[in-house]
Amino acid sequence: MFHPSRLPVPPVPHLRGVEPRLSGNILIYHPFPPPRREPSQLKDYPLIQSERLRRLSREGFWVIFGQVAAVTGGLVGVRLLTELMNPAAYGELALGMTVASLVNQVVMGPLGNGATRFYAPAAEAGDLTGYLADVRRMVISATGWIIPGGLLLIVVLLATRHAEWIGLAASALFFALLSGQNSILNGIQNAARQRSVVALHQGMESWARFLTAAGLMILLGATSVVAMVGYSVATILVLVSQYAFFRKIFPGNAGGTGSGSCWSEQIWKYSWPFASWGIFTWAQQASDRWALGFFVSAQEVGLYAVLFQLGYYPMSMTAAMFMQFLAPVFYQRAGDASDSRRRDDVTNLSWRLTGLTLGVMCATCLVAFLLHTQIFRIFVAEEYASVSHLLPWMLLASGFFAAGQTISLNLMSQMKTQTMVVGKTVTALLGVLLNFAGAYLYGTAGVVIAGVLFSVLYFFWMVLLSKYEGAGIWA
């Protein structure tokens, strides 16, 4: 029996983009479906790369702007404070800042690192509300531990008949609380890649801190306590602005109650190694000033503090600029660090950054060797110029330490913070011994050389650790 479906379908050459189909006894011409365009096609690749380049360029501009503003504010601040304060008072301020750095190294800094690292996983999981609520609870808990510690310090100063240090210690602890919370907000904003907001507050904090301190010293007297109070007042202003921007960017999450996720456990697991070695790294960083104060004088501490701010600070801020720009990129590329291809991508990026850091270090050391006298003449008062010849060595110490930090960023991206505990602790303890030996034998010059030896040791320890852990730094 004849059936129309057995008829051959006639070709229709004059109709393009259609195909013939039988529907019952009726021949219908359907249009071909449009070809699927994959985003990975070669012709789309330049558009994707161009958009990525524009986005990274915008972010890079704001990172550079923020760091340049911070460094410029710091250099101007050094000039202002050294004009207003004699070396002894400036040395007292430097000793007071070691108390503030203790809080940040052991408590607020580790918490900020954990909050920054887990922003990307929380965003990928769609649980920023729970993440921010857990971070908020952890900050409140940390503050609750710091305040009793500060009261205990005051009691110890009274018991040991050093009541003259109470004002400086109290103001330093208050400044540490404020700056630590500001740093955590900055870290979250940076992880969210809100570069313009981070840049604004970095520049604002640096300039406001020194200008406020200088203004108060003109009114109340050029003492270390007044300067520290000025630091705190400026940080309050920055923190208010920081929180206002934070609420605008995260309007539904900044005050969230959480969704049952245990981000606090993950943040704690990631952060506790930072706290464990933080006490030792703080001891290494503070022991240079305390060793000089113990073996030499507060005036020598002031001279060393200026040398540190002109030599160590700019290099470390330059390295921080690149790390601030790349840390969110590292963390987003690494994800939860379970994909070997993503880990290799982060490792290669880390190696390039390390090489760049070492190259910048060599160039700046050469410039400082040739122009150290002129640099001191521009940025500090004349009475501090006696240590200008040590500037290249200070830059060398800063450069090697910054290079080691870039390698540690690779390890942090791969969730290997626990592997760094021994290296961070051992090198820090050796740094403390070197600082006291250097101060006892050669004063300021000995402490600077001790800093170089510590930084070189730290750098090579991180390189060997990366190789041992299979990070493939030479792959």
C-alpha positions as CSV (number, residue, x, y, z in Angstrom):
1,M,0.0,0.0,0.0
2,F,1.3,3.4,-0.9
3,H,2.2,5.8,1.9
4,P,3.2,9.4,1.3
5,S,6.0,9.2,3.8
6,R,7.8,6.8,1.5
7,L,8.1,9.5,-1.2
8,P,11.6,11.0,-1.6
9,V,11.8,14.5,-0.2
10,P,12.4,16.9,-3.1
11,P,15.4,19.2,-2.7
12,V,14.7,22.9,-2.6
13,P,17.9,24.5,-3.8
14,H,16.5,28.0,-3.8
15,L,15.7,27.9,-0.1
16,R,18.8,28.3,2.0
17,G,18.9,27.8,5.7
18,V,15.9,25.4,5.8
19,E,15.5,21.7,5.9
20,P,12.4,19.7,4.6
21,R,10.4,17.6,7.1
22,L,7.1,15.6,6.8
23,S,4.3,16.4,9.2
24,G,1.6,13.9,8.4
25,N,1.0,14.2,4.7
26,I,2.3,17.8,4.5
27,L,5.8,18.7,3.6
28,I,7.1,21.5,5.8
29,Y,10.3,23.4,5.5
30,H,11.9,24.2,8.9
31,P,14.7,26.6,9.3
32,F,18.0,25.2,10.4
33,P,18.8,26.0,14.0
34,P,21.5,28.7,14.3
35,P,25.0,27.3,14.9
36,R,26.0,27.3,18.6
37,R,28.8,29.8,19.3
38,E,31.2,28.6,22.0
39,P,32.9,31.3,24.0
40,S,36.2,29.5,23.6
41,Q,36.2,30.0,19.8
42,L,39.3,31.6,18.4
43,K,37.4,34.6,17.1
44,D,36.0,35.4,20.6
45,Y,39.3,35.0,22.4
46,P,40.6,38.5,21.6
47,L,37.4,40.0,23.0
48,I,37.6,38.0,26.2
49,Q,41.3,38.9,26.6
50,S,40.6,42.6,25.9
51,E,37.9,42.7,28.5
52,R,40.1,41.0,31.1
53,L,43.0,43.3,30.3
54,R,40.7,46.4,30.7
55,R,39.5,45.1,34.1
56,L,43.0,44.3,35.3
57,S,44.2,47.6,34.1
58,R,41.5,49.4,36.1
59,E,42.3,47.4,39.2
60,G,46.0,47.9,38.8
61,F,45.6,51.6,38.5
62,W,43.7,51.8,41.8
63,V,46.2,49.5,43.6
64,I,49.1,51.6,42.4
65,F,47.3,54.8,43.3
66,G,46.5,53.6,46.8
67,Q,50.1,52.4,47.5
68,V,51.7,55.5,46.0
69,A,49.4,57.7,48.2
70,A,50.3,55.6,51.3
71,V,54.0,55.7,50.6
72,T,54.0,59.4,49.8
73,G,52.0,60.1,53.0
74,G,54.4,58.0,55.0
75,L,57.5,59.9,53.6
76,V,55.9,63.2,54.2
77,G,54.9,62.1,57.7
78,V,58.5,61.1,58.5
79,R,59.6,64.6,57.5
80,L,56.9,66.2,59.7
81,L,57.5,64.1,62.7
82,T,61.3,64.3,62.6
83,E,61.0,68.1,62.4
84,L,58.7,68.1,65.5
85,M,60.2,65.3,67.6
86,N,63.8,64.8,68.8
87,P,65.3,61.3,68.2
88,A,64.6,60.2,71.8
89,A,60.8,61.0,71.5
90,Y,60.7,59.5,68.1
91,G,62.4,56.4,69.5
92,E,59.7,56.2,72.2
93,L,57.0,56.3,69.5
94,A,58.7,53.5,67.6
95,L,58.7,51.4,70.8
96,G,55.1,52.1,71.3
97,M,54.3,51.0,67.8
98,T,55.8,47.6,68.7
99,V,53.0,47.1,71.2
100,A,50.4,47.8,68.4
101,S,52.2,45.5,66.0
102,L,52.0,42.7,68.6
103,V,48.2,42.8,68.6
104,N,48.1,42.9,64.8
105,Q,50.7,40.1,64.4
106,V,49.1,37.7,66.9
107,V,45.3,38.5,66.8
108,M,43.9,40.9,64.2
109,G,46.4,40.1,61.4
110,P,45.8,36.3,61.3
111,L,42.0,36.9,61.5
112,G,42.3,39.3,58.6
113,N,44.3,36.8,56.5
114,G,41.6,34.2,57.1
115,A,38.8,36.6,56.2
116,T,40.5,37.6,53.0
117,R,41.3,34.1,51.9
118,F,37.7,32.7,52.4
119,Y,35.9,35.5,50.7
120,A,36.2,33.9,47.3
121,P,35.0,30.5,48.4
122,A,32.1,32.1,50.2
123,A,31.2,34.1,47.1
124,E,31.3,31.0,45.0
125,A,29.1,29.1,47.5
126,G,26.6,32.0,47.5
127,D,26.9,32.4,51.3
128,L,28.3,35.9,51.9
129,T,25.7,36.5,54.6
130,G,27.0,33.6,56.7
131,Y,30.6,34.4,55.9
132,L,30.3,38.1,57.0
133,A,28.3,37.2,60.1
134,D,31.0,34.7,61.2
135,V,33.8,37.2,60.5
136,R,31.9,39.8,62.6
137,R,31.6,37.4,65.5
138,M,35.2,36.5,65.3
139,V,36.3,40.1,65.4
140,I,34.1,40.8,68.5
141,S,35.6,37.7,70.2
142,A,39.1,38.8,69.4
143,T,38.4,42.3,70.8
144,G,37.2,40.7,73.9
145,W,40.5,39.0,74.4
146,I,42.6,42.1,73.6
147,I,41.0,44.4,76.2
148,P,41.9,42.2,79.2
149,G,45.4,41.7,77.9
150,G,45.8,45.5,77.8
151,L,44.6,45.9,81.3
152,L,47.0,43.2,82.4
153,L,49.9,45.1,80.7
154,I,48.9,48.3,82.6
155,V,49.0,46.3,85.9
156,V,52.4,44.9,85.1
157,L,53.8,48.4,84.3
158,L,52.4,49.7,87.7
159,A,53.9,46.7,89.5
160,T,57.3,47.2,87.9
161,R,57.3,50.9,88.6
162,H,57.2,52.0,85.0
163,A,54.0,54.1,85.2
164,E,55.5,56.6,82.8
165,W,54.9,54.1,80.0
166,I,51.2,53.6,80.8
167,G,49.9,56.4,78.6
168,L,51.9,55.2,75.6
169,A,50.9,51.6,76.1
170,A,47.2,52.4,76.5
171,S,47.1,54.6,73.4
172,A,49.1,52.0,71.4
173,L,46.6,49.3,72.3
174,F,43.7,51.5,71.3
175,F,45.3,52.3,68.0
176,A,46.0,48.6,67.5
177,L,42.3,47.7,67.9
178,L,41.2,50.4,65.5
179,S,43.8,49.7,62.8
180,G,43.2,45.9,63.1
181,Q,39.5,46.3,62.4
182,N,40.3,48.7,59.6
183,S,42.7,46.2,58.1
184,I,40.2,43.4,58.1
185,L,37.6,45.6,56.3
186,N,40.3,46.5,53.8
187,G,41.1,42.9,53.3
188,I,37.5,41.9,52.6
189,Q,37.1,44.9,50.2
190,N,40.3,43.9,48.4
191,A,39.1,40.3,48.2
192,A,35.9,41.6,46.6
193,R,38.1,43.5,44.2
194,Q,36.8,46.9,45.3
195,R,40.1,48.4,44.4
196,S,39.1,52.0,44.3
197,V,37.6,51.8,47.9
198,V,40.8,50.1,49.2
199,A,43.0,52.7,47.5
200,L,41.0,55.6,48.9
201,H,41.3,54.4,52.5
202,Q,45.0,53.4,52.2
203,G,45.9,56.9,51.0
204,M,43.5,58.5,53.5
205,E,44.9,56.5,56.5
206,S,48.5,57.3,55.8
207,W,48.0,61.1,55.3
208,A,45.4,61.5,58.1
209,R,47.5,59.6,60.6
210,F,50.6,61.8,60.3
211,L,48.8,65.1,59.7
212,T,46.6,64.5,62.7
213,A,49.5,63.6,64.9
214,A,51.5,66.6,63.8
215,G,48.5,68.9,64.4
216,L,48.0,67.6,67.9
217,M,51.7,67.8,68.7
218,I,51.7,71.5,67.7
219,L,48.8,72.1,70.0
220,L,49.7,69.8,73.0
221,G,53.4,69.2,72.7
222,A,55.7,66.9,70.7
223,T,55.6,63.7,72.8
224,S,55.2,60.1,71.9
225,V,51.8,59.8,73.6
226,V,50.3,62.8,71.8
227,A,51.5,61.3,68.5
228,M,49.9,58.0,69.2
229,V,46.7,59.6,70.2
230,G,46.8,61.4,66.8
231,Y,47.2,58.1,65.1
232,S,44.1,56.8,66.9
233,V,42.0,59.8,66.0
234,A,42.9,59.5,62.4
235,T,42.2,55.8,62.3
236,I,38.7,56.4,63.8
237,L,37.9,58.8,60.9
238,V,39.1,56.3,58.3
239,L,37.2,53.4,60.0
240,V,33.9,55.4,59.9
241,S,34.4,56.0,56.2
242,Q,35.4,52.4,55.7
243,Y,32.3,51.1,57.3
244,A,30.1,53.4,55.3
245,F,31.5,52.1,52.1
246,F,31.2,48.6,53.3
247,R,27.5,48.9,54.0
248,K,26.9,50.3,50.6
249,I,28.7,47.5,48.8
250,F,27.2,44.8,51.0
251,P,23.8,46.3,52.0
252,G,22.1,43.0,52.6
253,N,25.1,41.2,54.2
254,A,27.0,43.6,56.4
255,G,24.7,43.0,59.3
256,G,23.6,39.5,58.3
257,T,22.8,36.8,60.8
258,G,24.3,34.0,58.8
259,S,22.9,30.9,57.2
260,G,24.3,28.1,59.3
261,S,27.6,27.7,57.5
262,C,30.7,27.1,59.5
263,W,33.0,29.7,57.9
264,S,34.4,30.5,61.4
265,E,35.8,27.0,61.7
266,Q,37.4,27.2,58.2
267,I,38.8,30.6,58.9
268,W,40.2,29.5,62.3
269,K,41.8,26.4,60.8
270,Y,43.5,28.5,58.1
271,S,44.4,31.4,60.5
272,W,45.8,29.7,63.6
273,P,49.2,29.1,62.0
274,F,49.6,32.8,61.4
275,A,48.9,33.4,65.1
276,S,51.2,30.7,66.2
277,W,54.2,32.1,64.4
278,G,52.9,35.7,64.8
279,I,54.3,36.0,68.3
280,F,57.8,35.0,67.0
281,T,57.7,37.2,63.9
282,W,56.6,40.0,66.1
283,A,59.5,39.4,68.5
284,Q,61.9,39.5,65.5
285,Q,60.4,42.7,64.2
286,A,60.3,44.4,67.6
287,S,63.6,43.1,69.0
288,D,65.7,45.4,66.8
289,R,64.2,48.5,68.5
290,W,64.2,47.0,72.0
291,A,67.7,45.7,71.7
292,L,68.9,49.1,70.7
293,G,67.0,50.7,73.5
294,F,68.4,48.2,76.0
295,F,72.1,48.2,74.9
296,V,72.4,51.8,73.5
297,S,69.7,54.5,74.0
298,A,66.2,55.7,73.0
299,Q,67.9,58.2,70.7
300,E,69.6,55.4,68.8
301,V,66.1,53.8,68.5
302,G,64.9,57.0,66.9
303,L,67.8,57.0,64.4
304,Y,67.1,53.4,63.5
305,A,63.3,54.0,63.2
306,V,63.9,56.7,60.6
307,L,66.3,54.4,58.7
308,F,63.7,51.7,58.8
309,Q,60.9,54.0,57.4
310,L,63.1,55.3,54.6
311,G,64.7,51.9,53.7
312,Y,62.5,49.0,54.7
313,Y,59.1,50.7,54.5
314,P,59.1,51.7,50.8
315,M,60.3,48.4,49.5
316,S,57.8,46.4,51.7
317,M,55.0,48.7,50.5
318,T,56.0,48.2,46.9
319,A,55.9,44.4,47.4
320,A,52.6,44.8,49.2
321,M,51.2,46.7,46.2
322,F,51.8,43.7,43.9
323,M,50.6,41.3,46.5
324,Q,47.5,43.3,47.2
325,F,46.7,43.3,43.5
326,L,47.5,39.6,43.0
327,A,46.2,38.0,46.2
328,P,42.6,38.0,45.1
329,V,43.7,36.7,41.7
330,F,45.7,34.0,43.4
331,Y,42.8,33.0,45.7
332,Q,40.2,33.0,42.9
333,R,42.5,31.0,40.6
334,A,43.4,28.5,43.3
335,G,39.7,28.2,44.5
336,D,39.7,25.5,47.2
337,A,43.1,24.3,46.1
338,S,41.8,20.9,45.0
339,D,42.6,21.3,41.2
340,S,46.2,20.6,40.3
341,R,46.0,22.7,37.1
342,R,44.8,25.7,39.1
343,R,47.6,25.2,41.6
344,D,50.2,25.1,38.9
345,D,48.8,28.4,37.4
346,V,49.2,30.1,40.8
347,T,52.7,28.7,41.3
348,N,53.9,30.1,38.0
349,L,52.4,33.5,38.8
350,S,54.1,33.4,42.2
351,W,57.5,32.7,40.6
352,R,57.2,35.6,38.2
353,L,56.4,37.9,41.1
354,T,59.3,36.7,43.1
355,G,61.7,37.4,40.2
356,L,60.3,40.9,39.7
357,T,60.7,41.6,43.5
358,L,64.4,40.6,43.4
359,G,65.0,42.7,40.3
360,V,63.4,45.8,41.9
361,M,65.5,45.1,45.1
362,C,68.8,45.2,43.1
363,A,67.8,48.4,41.3
364,T,66.8,50.3,44.5
365,C,69.9,49.1,46.4
366,L,72.1,50.6,43.6
367,V,70.2,53.9,43.7
368,A,70.4,54.1,47.5
369,F,74.1,53.3,47.4
370,L,74.7,56.3,45.1
371,L,72.2,58.8,46.5
372,H,71.7,57.9,50.2
373,T,73.0,61.3,51.4
374,Q,70.6,63.2,49.1
375,I,67.7,61.0,50.1
376,F,68.2,61.7,53.8
377,R,68.6,65.4,53.1
378,I,65.2,65.5,51.4
379,F,63.1,63.3,53.7
380,V,64.4,63.8,57.3
381,A,65.7,66.5,59.6
382,E,69.5,67.0,59.6
383,E,70.1,65.5,63.0
384,Y,69.1,62.0,61.6
385,A,71.5,62.0,58.7
386,S,74.3,60.1,60.5
387,V,72.9,56.7,59.6
388,S,72.2,57.4,55.9
389,H,75.1,55.1,54.7
390,L,73.1,52.1,56.0
391,L,70.2,52.8,53.7
392,P,71.3,50.3,50.9
393,W,71.6,47.5,53.5
394,M,68.2,48.2,54.9
395,L,66.7,48.0,51.3
396,L,68.5,44.7,50.8
397,A,66.9,43.3,53.9
398,S,63.5,44.5,52.9
399,G,63.9,43.1,49.4
400,F,64.8,39.5,50.4
401,F,62.0,39.5,53.0
402,A,59.5,40.7,50.4
403,A,60.6,38.0,47.9
404,G,60.1,35.4,50.7
405,Q,56.6,36.7,51.2
406,T,55.7,36.3,47.6
407,I,56.5,32.6,47.9
408,S,54.5,32.3,51.1
409,L,51.5,33.8,49.2
410,N,51.8,30.9,46.9
411,L,51.7,28.5,49.8
412,M,48.7,30.4,51.4
413,S,46.8,30.2,48.1
414,Q,47.2,26.4,48.2
415,M,46.0,26.1,51.8
416,K,49.4,25.1,53.1
417,T,49.7,27.6,55.9
418,Q,50.5,24.8,58.5
419,T,53.6,23.9,56.6
420,M,55.1,27.3,57.2
421,V,54.8,27.2,61.0
422,V,58.3,25.7,61.6
423,G,60.0,27.9,59.1
424,K,58.4,31.1,60.3
425,T,59.1,30.3,63.9
426,V,62.7,29.1,63.5
427,T,63.8,32.0,61.3
428,A,62.1,34.5,63.6
429,L,63.9,33.2,66.7
430,L,67.2,33.3,64.9
431,G,66.3,36.9,63.9
432,V,65.8,37.8,67.5
433,L,69.2,36.4,68.5
434,L,70.9,38.2,65.6
435,N,69.2,41.5,66.5
436,F,70.4,41.4,70.1
437,A,73.9,40.3,69.1
438,G,74.1,43.0,66.5
439,A,72.9,45.7,68.8
440,Y,75.3,44.6,71.5
441,L,78.3,44.4,69.3
442,Y,77.8,47.2,66.7
443,G,74.7,49.2,67.6
444,T,72.5,50.4,64.7
445,A,74.8,49.0,62.0
446,G,74.8,45.6,63.7
447,V,71.0,45.5,63.8
448,V,70.8,46.4,60.1
449,I,73.2,43.6,59.2
450,A,71.2,41.2,61.4
451,G,68.1,42.2,59.4
452,V,69.9,41.3,56.2
453,L,71.0,37.9,57.5
454,F,67.5,37.1,58.8
455,S,65.8,38.1,55.5
456,V,68.2,36.0,53.4
457,L,67.6,33.0,55.7
458,Y,63.8,33.5,55.5
459,F,63.8,33.8,51.7
460,F,65.8,30.6,51.1
461,W,63.7,28.7,53.7
462,M,60.5,29.6,51.9
463,V,62.1,28.5,48.5
464,L,63.1,25.1,50.0
465,L,59.7,24.7,51.6
466,S,57.9,25.4,48.4
467,K,60.1,22.9,46.6
468,Y,59.7,20.3,49.3
469,E,55.9,20.7,49.3
470,G,55.7,20.1,45.6
471,A,54.7,23.6,44.7
472,G,57.0,23.4,41.7
473,I,58.5,26.8,42.0
474,W,61.1,26.0,39.4
475,A,58.6,24.1,37.2
